Amino acid sequence: WTRETKFPHSVWAAGRGLIALLLPNFDVVDNLWLEPCSWEGIGCTKITKARNEGSMYGNAESRSYLEKKLVFCFGSHIAAQLLLPFGEENFLSASELKQAQEIATRMVIQYGWGPDDSPAIYYSTNAVTALSMGNNHEFEMAAKVEKIYDLAYEKAREMLKKNRQVLEKIVEELLEFEILTGKDLDRILNENGGLREKEPFSLLHVDYKEPLSRSFLDEGSASGTTFLDVAA
C-alpha cells in the first residue's frame, strides 16, 4: 500500500468528491478515505443523496438533479485524465461511465429530456419494449443521447479544469492523511480559490463542440438501436 499504489485510488475519490462539492444543491460529501485492508487497497467515498431534489411525485428525480448526477458520473474519469501519468488509464471509473450512459438514455427516451429540450417521451415503464419507429428514428434518438452525454462530459471537464489546484490539493492530503471529511474539503476549496457552480444549473448552456463518445454511434443506425435498448 505504497504512495504509488494509493495514487490512482486517491485521484478517483478526489474527482468524485470535488465534482459533488462544486455542483449546486447536490448530494453532500461526508467523507473520502483510502482503505488499505480492502482487497489490495481501495479508495472510498461516502456521499449522502440530496433530499430536496425530488419532485411532487415523491421518489422521482427532477431534471435538474439528473443533469447534475450525469455530470457527477464523469468526476473521477476526468480527474484521472488530468492527473494520471500520460498513457495510464484508470479503470476505476468504468461503472460510473456506464451509469452516465444509462442516465443519458433514460433522460431522452423515458422522460423526453433531450439536448433540444423536446417534450416527447419514447418509453413508458409499463411498456414491453421501447417504441420502435424505424432505424432512422432510433438513430436520431441515439444521437440525442450521445449529445447530452457529451454535454455532461464537457461540463464536468470545464469544472475540474477550473479547479485543478483544488483537485491536486485534495489528492495530496488524501495521500498523506488517508481520510478527509466534508469540512476538510470545504477548507481546501476555500484556501485554494475554488469556484463552485451556481443555479440555475443546466446542460443546455454548455458550449458543445463535437461528439466525444463515438463508440455509441459507430457506423450507421444499427449501433444506435442497440444503444437505445438500454432503456428497455
Backbone torsions as a table, in degrees:
resi	resn	phi	psi	omega
1	TRP	NA	61.6	-177.5
2	THR	-83.1	172.1	177.5
3	ARG	-59.6	-39.0	179.4
4	GLU	-64.5	-39.3	178.4
5	THR	-69.4	-37.7	-177.7
6	LYS	-72.6	-26.3	-169.6
7	PHE	-56.4	-53.9	-179.2
8	PRO	-61.7	-32.5	177.7
9	HIS	-69.0	-37.2	177.6
10	SER	-65.9	-40.8	178.7
11	VAL	-64.0	-43.0	178.8
12	TRP	-59.1	-50.5	-177.9
13	ALA	-66.6	-40.8	-178.8
14	ALA	-65.0	-39.9	179.3
15	GLY	-62.6	-44.3	177.9
16	ARG	-64.2	-46.9	-176.6
17	GLY	-64.5	-44.2	-176.7
18	LEU	-69.4	-42.2	-178.2
19	ILE	-64.2	-36.4	176.8
20	ALA	-66.8	-37.8	-179.3
21	LEU	-67.3	-34.1	-176.4
22	LEU	-80.2	-24.9	-178.0
23	LEU	-74.6	134.5	-178.5
24	PRO	-76.9	140.2	177.9
25	ASN	50.5	46.2	-179.0
26	PHE	-116.3	-172.2	-177.7
27	ASP	-59.3	152.6	-176.1
28	VAL	-95.4	128.7	178.1
29	VAL	-84.9	116.1	179.7
30	ASP	-87.8	-52.4	-177.8
31	ASN	-152.0	149.8	165.2
32	LEU	-121.3	136.8	177.8
33	TRP	-155.3	162.8	176.9
34	LEU	-109.2	132.0	-175.8
35	GLU	-115.2	97.8	-176.3
36	PRO	-70.7	-20.3	-174.8
37	CYS	-89.7	-5.6	-179.4
38	SER	-94.7	116.7	-179.2
39	TRP	55.6	-120.7	176.9
40	GLU	-104.6	22.7	-175.8
41	GLY	101.8	140.0	-176.1
42	ILE	-154.6	150.2	174.8
43	GLY	-88.8	144.1	-177.1
44	CYS	-132.2	151.1	174.9
45	THR	-136.8	141.5	172.2
46	LYS	-118.2	110.0	-176.4
47	ILE	-126.9	120.2	-176.6
48	THR	-88.3	127.6	-178.3
49	LYS	-63.1	136.8	178.4
50	ALA	-63.8	138.8	-178.7
51	ARG	-96.2	-9.9	-174.7
52	ASN	-102.8	11.7	-176.5
53	GLU	-109.6	18.0	176.1
54	GLY	-80.9	-164.5	179.0
55	SER	-131.8	-175.0	179.4
56	MET	-66.9	-11.4	-179.2
57	TYR	-92.9	16.4	173.8
58	GLY	85.9	-99.2	-172.6
59	ASN	-82.7	-11.1	-177.6
60	ALA	-66.6	144.9	-180.0
61	GLU	-95.3	142.5	-179.0
62	SER	-73.4	162.0	177.3
63	ARG	-60.4	-43.0	-179.7
64	SER	-57.5	-44.9	-179.0
65	TYR	-65.5	-42.3	-179.4
66	LEU	-65.0	-35.7	176.2
67	GLU	-64.5	-41.9	178.0
68	LYS	-66.1	-39.8	179.8
69	LYS	-64.2	-37.2	178.2
70	LEU	-64.3	-43.8	176.7
71	VAL	-63.0	-42.4	-179.6
72	PHE	-57.3	-36.1	-177.7
73	CYS	-60.4	-21.7	-177.5
74	PHE	-93.9	-4.2	-174.1
75	GLY	-55.6	-53.2	-176.2
76	SER	-70.1	-35.2	-179.3
77	HIS	-64.2	-45.6	-178.8
78	ILE	-72.6	-35.9	175.8
79	ALA	-58.3	-40.0	177.8
80	ALA	-65.7	-40.3	178.2
81	GLN	-62.6	-35.5	-177.3
82	LEU	-79.7	-35.0	-168.4
83	LEU	-113.2	-23.9	-179.3
84	LEU	-74.3	152.8	178.6
85	PRO	-57.0	151.2	-178.1
86	PHE	-54.9	130.5	177.5
87	GLY	87.1	-7.5	-179.9
88	GLU	-94.0	124.3	-179.2
89	GLU	-97.7	150.0	177.8
90	ASN	-113.8	99.4	-177.4
91	PHE	-77.4	-0.9	179.5
92	LEU	-64.2	-22.5	-175.6
93	SER	-91.2	2.7	-173.9
94	ALA	-57.1	-44.0	-177.2
95	SER	-68.4	-32.0	179.3
96	GLU	-71.5	-35.8	177.1
97	LEU	-67.7	-37.0	176.3
98	LYS	-65.4	-40.2	177.8
99	GLN	-63.3	-37.3	178.2
100	ALA	-62.0	-41.6	177.3
101	GLN	-60.7	-43.3	-178.3
102	GLU	-66.4	-40.9	179.6
103	ILE	-65.6	-45.2	-179.8
104	ALA	-61.1	-41.4	179.0
105	THR	-64.8	-45.2	-179.2
106	ARG	-62.9	-41.0	-179.3
107	MET	-60.8	-42.5	-176.6
108	VAL	-80.1	-49.1	-171.8
109	ILE	-80.4	-43.2	-173.7
110	GLN	-88.9	-38.6	-175.5
111	TYR	-103.9	-13.4	-178.3
112	GLY	72.8	24.9	-180.0
113	TRP	-99.8	77.9	-178.5
114	GLY	-93.1	175.9	-179.5
115	PRO	-67.3	-19.2	177.2
116	ASP	-95.6	7.5	178.7
117	ASP	62.5	31.0	178.5
118	SER	-70.4	137.7	-179.2
119	PRO	-85.5	-2.2	-174.6
120	ALA	-68.1	143.5	177.4
121	ILE	-118.1	129.1	-174.2
122	TYR	-111.0	4.1	-176.7
123	TYR	-150.2	140.4	177.8
124	SER	-126.7	143.3	-175.9
125	THR	-62.9	-24.6	-179.3
126	ASN	-96.2	7.6	178.4
127	ALA	-86.2	153.3	178.9
128	VAL	-71.6	-43.2	177.6
129	THR	-140.2	172.1	174.1
130	ALA	-68.0	148.0	-179.6
131	LEU	-64.2	125.4	179.8
132	SER	-101.2	125.5	179.1
133	MET	-126.3	31.1	178.6
134	GLY	97.3	156.5	-176.4
135	ASN	-61.9	-38.6	-178.9
136	ASN	-62.8	-43.5	179.2
137	HIS	-65.0	-43.7	-179.2
138	GLU	-66.7	-32.8	176.2
139	PHE	-65.0	-38.6	176.7
140	GLU	-62.4	-41.1	178.7
141	MET	-65.6	-40.2	178.5
142	ALA	-63.4	-35.4	178.0
143	ALA	-64.9	-37.0	177.4
144	LYS	-66.7	-40.9	177.6
145	VAL	-61.3	-45.2	179.9
146	GLU	-60.0	-42.4	-176.8
147	LYS	-66.9	-43.4	-178.9
148	ILE	-68.7	-32.4	174.2
149	TYR	-61.8	-46.3	-178.1
150	ASP	-70.1	-33.8	175.9
151	LEU	-61.2	-42.0	179.4
152	ALA	-66.6	-40.2	177.0
153	TYR	-59.5	-48.0	-179.2
154	GLU	-60.4	-41.6	-178.9
155	LYS	-65.8	-44.6	179.6
156	ALA	-63.0	-41.3	179.6
157	ARG	-63.7	-43.5	177.8
158	GLU	-59.9	-44.1	-178.5
159	MET	-63.4	-44.7	-176.5
160	LEU	-75.7	-32.0	176.9
161	LYS	-65.8	-39.2	178.1
162	LYS	-65.3	-27.2	-176.1
163	ASN	-115.4	31.2	-176.5
164	ARG	-59.8	-39.8	179.7
165	GLN	-61.6	-38.9	178.0
166	VAL	-65.5	-44.5	179.8
167	LEU	-59.0	-47.1	-179.5
168	GLU	-62.6	-38.0	-179.9
169	LYS	-68.6	-38.9	177.8
170	ILE	-62.3	-44.9	178.6
171	VAL	-60.8	-44.6	-179.0
172	GLU	-59.9	-47.5	-178.4
173	GLU	-71.6	-31.9	178.1
174	LEU	-67.0	-38.8	177.0
175	LEU	-64.6	-36.0	-177.4
176	GLU	-79.6	-47.1	-172.9
177	PHE	-101.5	-18.8	177.7
178	GLU	67.7	2.8	172.2
179	ILE	-155.8	136.0	176.3
180	LEU	-133.4	138.1	177.8
181	THR	-94.3	172.3	175.8
182	GLY	-58.1	-36.8	178.4
183	LYS	-66.1	-38.5	177.2
184	ASP	-61.1	-42.4	-178.9
185	LEU	-66.7	-39.7	175.9
186	ASP	-61.2	-42.0	179.5
187	ARG	-62.5	-46.9	-179.4
188	ILE	-61.9	-41.3	-179.9
189	LEU	-61.3	-45.9	-177.9
190	ASN	-70.1	-39.7	-178.2
191	GLU	-70.1	-22.5	-175.8
192	ASN	-113.9	22.5	174.3
193	GLY	64.9	39.2	-179.2
194	GLY	-64.6	146.0	-179.1
195	LEU	-116.7	106.1	178.4
196	ARG	-79.6	155.1	174.2
197	GLU	-78.6	158.5	-178.7
198	LYS	-123.9	159.3	173.9
199	GLU	-82.0	150.9	-2.2
200	PRO	-76.3	132.6	-179.4
201	PHE	-98.3	123.0	-178.3
202	SER	-149.5	138.6	177.0
203	LEU	-73.4	-16.1	-179.8
204	LEU	-67.2	-15.3	-178.7
205	HIS	-96.3	0.4	-177.3
206	VAL	-77.4	140.4	177.0
207	ASP	-75.0	109.6	-175.3
208	TYR	-95.6	124.8	-176.7
209	LYS	-100.5	-72.2	-178.2
210	GLU	-153.1	159.8	-178.5
211	PRO	-58.5	139.9	177.6
212	LEU	-109.9	-24.2	-174.2
213	SER	-102.7	60.9	-173.9
214	ARG	-63.4	-20.0	-179.1
215	SER	-64.4	-21.5	179.3
216	PHE	-70.2	-35.4	-173.6
217	LEU	-128.4	64.5	-173.0
218	ASP	-62.0	-68.3	-178.4
219	GLU	-145.3	118.2	175.1
220	GLY	76.0	-174.8	-172.5
221	SER	-87.4	-11.8	-176.7
222	ALA	-63.3	-43.6	-179.3
223	SER	-68.2	-32.3	177.7
224	GLY	-64.1	-40.8	179.1
225	THR	-63.8	-41.4	178.3
226	THR	-60.3	-43.2	-177.9
227	PHE	-64.7	-38.8	-179.0
228	LEU	-67.7	-19.6	179.6
229	ASP	-65.1	-15.3	176.8
230	VAL	-56.7	-37.2	-175.9
231	ALA	-66.7	-30.2	-176.5
232	ALA	-81.5	NA	NA
